[in-house]
């Protein structure tokens, strides 16, 4: 009988793609085995430092050392050939041994109980660093790979290395701690509320507006005047609050200013080029009319955090501020939040505030000519102001 029709089934060689996939799978298995061996070695080292001694229940003997090695004990185990003979002759002895062995394996070792509890709460090292508020997970993974992260004095290069938070973890020789129960509240502040935790005069504070929002103690980031309305952030994250208020980070703020009379174009240009106030020189990043029909309403972008700075700028030019509303702070707006109302920030917003807002990057000093050139385009600023509003 001819074998021609079966040739494709005989001695069939795997395709090149199948060979490559096989090599990849083998490489993955080797890496996984090496990683598991490394983690086991580190765990044993950590246990030794903590004084935790874990015993293998299979190697544990009852009151005296075993006379047999592990391999020798296997030789006295009944095989399938003489299993019935062994069980009939030693039924009581075998059953008692089996019951004791089961109890030994189930009974928890008291010395290993803390370790068991820690293992259930482990997380990857880069995730732990991110939860400590140092940076995002991707940036944390890069820090680990660079070798600037120490766990109990050992350099770790694997971002997926598991930790519990009880270790001594340092990033660039600075010890870090896990931050828990962080709260971020966005408030659309109304008038007649002061931005402070307590007022000795008994006036209403912004904390009165968020009563019952959280059991954690939060505080406002920065200040808004009593009669200034708009976006206000309250949190218990001290590191983020420091970033948002420190002058070197130049956090963007946009205000809508209602004045007692129309603002001239000359005054707008002087605000951008700069003014000399009683406490020093100041200039806005951008300024423009909010409404082409009503030139008494102006949008101004500024990063300075000086006290009452927007009001003082316009008062210096001879205007009275009728209304002042902050419509943007960092990348937060009051969209979908009515006056006197609040909401919790979403995780994405917090992440953006902490790690991805480019305004957190210290900006190099630009030339005065370049800034004047940017300020000579108020129309685009007005469009951006309306969009943010």
Secondary structure as the mmCIF struct_conf table of DSSP 4:
data_model
#
loop_
_struct_conf.conf_type_id
_struct_conf.id
_struct_conf.beg_label_comp_id
_struct_conf.beg_label_asym_id
_struct_conf.beg_label_seq_id
_struct_conf.end_label_comp_id
_struct_conf.end_label_asym_id
_struct_conf.end_label_seq_id
HELX_RH_3T_P HELX_RH_3T_P1 UNK A 4 UNK A 9
BEND BEND1 UNK A 10 UNK A 11
HELX_LH_PP_P HELX_LH_PP_P1 UNK A 12 UNK A 15
HELX_RH_AL_P HELX_RH_AL_P1 UNK A 16 UNK A 50
TURN_TY1_P TURN_TY1_P1 UNK A 51 UNK A 51
TURN_TY1_P TURN_TY1_P2 UNK A 57 UNK A 59
BEND BEND2 UNK A 62 UNK A 64
BEND BEND3 UNK A 67 UNK A 68
HELX_RH_AL_P HELX_RH_AL_P2 UNK A 70 UNK A 75
TURN_TY1_P TURN_TY1_P3 UNK A 76 UNK A 76
BEND BEND4 UNK A 77 UNK A 77
HELX_LH_PP_P HELX_LH_PP_P2 UNK A 78 UNK A 79
BEND BEND5 UNK A 80 UNK A 82
HELX_RH_AL_P HELX_RH_AL_P3 UNK A 83 UNK A 89
BEND BEND6 UNK A 90 UNK A 90
HELX_RH_AL_P HELX_RH_AL_P4 UNK A 91 UNK A 106
BEND BEND7 UNK A 107 UNK A 107
HELX_LH_PP_P HELX_LH_PP_P3 UNK A 108 UNK A 109
HELX_RH_3T_P HELX_RH_3T_P2 UNK A 110 UNK A 112
HELX_RH_AL_P HELX_RH_AL_P5 UNK A 113 UNK A 119
TURN_TY1_P TURN_TY1_P4 UNK A 120 UNK A 121
STRN STRN1 UNK A 123 UNK A 124
HELX_RH_AL_P HELX_RH_AL_P6 UNK A 125 UNK A 131
TURN_TY1_P TURN_TY1_P5 UNK A 132 UNK A 133
BEND BEND8 UNK A 134 UNK A 135
HELX_RH_AL_P HELX_RH_AL_P7 UNK A 137 UNK A 146
TURN_TY1_P TURN_TY1_P6 UNK A 147 UNK A 147
STRN STRN2 UNK A 149 UNK A 151
TURN_TY1_P TURN_TY1_P7 UNK A 152 UNK A 153
STRN STRN3 UNK A 154 UNK A 155
TURN_TY1_P TURN_TY1_P8 UNK A 159 UNK A 160
STRN STRN4 UNK A 162 UNK A 163
BEND BEND9 UNK A 165 UNK A 165
BEND BEND10 UNK A 167 UNK A 167
STRN STRN5 UNK A 169 UNK A 171
TURN_TY1_P TURN_TY1_P9 UNK A 172 UNK A 173
STRN STRN6 UNK A 174 UNK A 175
BEND BEND11 UNK A 181 UNK A 181
STRN STRN7 UNK A 184 UNK A 189
TURN_TY1_P TURN_TY1_P10 UNK A 191 UNK A 192
STRN STRN8 UNK A 194 UNK A 194
BEND BEND12 UNK A 195 UNK A 197
TURN_TY1_P TURN_TY1_P11 UNK A 200 UNK A 201
STRN STRN9 UNK A 205 UNK A 205
HELX_RH_3T_P HELX_RH_3T_P3 UNK A 206 UNK A 210
TURN_TY1_P TURN_TY1_P12 UNK A 211 UNK A 212
BEND BEND13 UNK A 213 UNK A 213
BEND BEND14 UNK A 215 UNK A 216
STRN STRN10 UNK A 219 UNK A 220
BEND BEND15 UNK A 221 UNK A 222
TURN_TY1_P TURN_TY1_P13 UNK A 226 UNK A 227
STRN STRN11 UNK A 228 UNK A 235
BEND BEND16 UNK A 236 UNK A 236
HELX_RH_AL_P HELX_RH_AL_P8 UNK A 238 UNK A 245
HELX_RH_3T_P HELX_RH_3T_P4 UNK A 247 UNK A 249
STRN STRN12 UNK A 253 UNK A 259
BEND BEND17 UNK A 260 UNK A 261
HELX_LH_PP_P HELX_LH_PP_P4 UNK A 262 UNK A 264
HELX_RH_AL_P HELX_RH_AL_P9 UNK A 265 UNK A 273
STRN STRN13 UNK A 275 UNK A 277
TURN_TY1_P TURN_TY1_P14 UNK A 278 UNK A 279
STRN STRN14 UNK A 280 UNK A 282
BEND BEND18 UNK A 285 UNK A 285
STRN STRN15 UNK A 286 UNK A 289
BEND BEND19 UNK A 290 UNK A 290
BEND BEND20 UNK A 292 UNK A 293
TURN_TY1_P TURN_TY1_P15 UNK A 295 UNK A 296
STRN STRN16 UNK A 297 UNK A 302
TURN_TY1_P TURN_TY1_P16 UNK A 307 UNK A 308
HELX_RH_AL_P HELX_RH_AL_P10 UNK A 309 UNK A 316
TURN_TY1_P TURN_TY1_P17 UNK A 317 UNK A 318
STRN STRN17 UNK A 321 UNK A 329
TURN_TY1_P TURN_TY1_P18 UNK A 330 UNK A 331
STRN STRN18 UNK A 332 UNK A 333
TURN_TY1_P TURN_TY1_P19 UNK A 335 UNK A 336
TURN_TY1_P TURN_TY1_P20 UNK A 339 UNK A 340
STRN STRN19 UNK A 342 UNK A 344
HELX_LH_PP_P HELX_LH_PP_P5 UNK A 345 UNK A 346
HELX_RH_AL_P HELX_RH_AL_P11 UNK A 347 UNK A 351
HELX_RH_PI_P HELX_RH_PI_P1 UNK A 352 UNK A 356
HELX_RH_3T_P HELX_RH_3T_P5 UNK A 358 UNK A 360
BEND BEND21 UNK A 361 UNK A 361
HELX_LH_PP_P HELX_LH_PP_P6 UNK A 362 UNK A 367
HELX_RH_AL_P HELX_RH_AL_P12 UNK A 368 UNK A 375
TURN_TY1_P TURN_TY1_P21 UNK A 376 UNK A 376
HELX_RH_AL_P HELX_RH_AL_P13 UNK A 378 UNK A 388
#
